[in-house]
């Protein structure tokens, strides 16, 4: 996730909430994150007659994902004995928020604890006409992109579908977005109107869990977000791109960041496996396969590295024929970062070349920098796996300053 240009650090308006660790019982199966078929099978396995299982699954689905109810006893259209059976065999468990920070610009960053005591970060960005929730798909990341703070954290594990969709559910809890009793669930004044898989991790290295979670988010009888309100960001896992179009069908964003293989090998090391040509071949087919309007190319602006006029012209040549927009992302600095943010005049010149070539080229305004919630800054407190400034610089091929 990203956030652009600010004039120094804004003062932190900290709404800091820290919640002590709670022990979570593991004996009962969690219903969160199950597909509709898996939910129905779980109910049959617990004794629900097959002829009733579809109806019961539909009822539970609406309680959990449309109304945000986690207590079986509150599910009043289910008979009391059936509620007791559910409580004995199942639970509705979501991750827990252990810390919340609120930026001066209204951005909220949640530190979220999942099974095993691991932590991930989730960011909510409010805007005038919508609100975007940036969620994580892995604890840490395996890609080691040299400009990304999250990439300096070692990969711990993939998140489950329950832990992915659970991030949406707890953000709705915190924002008070579940419908109040008697209120129509399809309230168009949504606080969370968009989801972006741009948090910690590479979503396409955790494809099945991401797919199942996003199908829950898109289900019309639950959270009910359009697939055009969900954007999956990948660094370029080429074999999974067509599968994403066919099995999820959401919008696609690509962490591009360079116009030559030499530079992209340094910035986004996955390029050594699937280079720019292979990535672009996969992207050319994506809008048609997924019925998406266009692909977003994310391009972080790094001073003296990838921000020249020639880079801008080469970018336009590379993406020719792909329905696209280019998000220019002023680099969000973090402690030990081996790069600097491009000067504003250089960013504007780059954007102007791209725009005159016929592509939308918005410069993303940095959000949440004062609480390290901006794009490339996410990194959980307990899984640091720190590298020294010198190590990071050596791997990126840059030199550190004094």
Protein Blocks (a to p, Z undefined) as FASTA:
>chain_A
ZZdddehjadddddddddddddddfkbccfehpafklmmmmmmmnopafklmmmmmmmmm
mmmmmnopabfklmmkbcfklmmmmmmmpccdddddfbdcddfkopacdddddehhiacd
ddddddfkbccddddfbecjfklpakbmklmpccfbdcdfklmmmmmmmmmmmnopacce
hiafklckbfblbdcdfbgcjfklmmmmmmmmmmmmmpmklnopafklpccddehiaklm
mmmmmmnopacdddekpabfklmmmmmmmlmmmcfklmmmmmmmmmmmnopabdcddddd
dehklmcfklmmmmmmmmgoiacddddddddddehiabdcddfklmmmmmmmmmmnopac
ddcddehklnopaghiaccfklnopacfklmmmmnopacdZZ
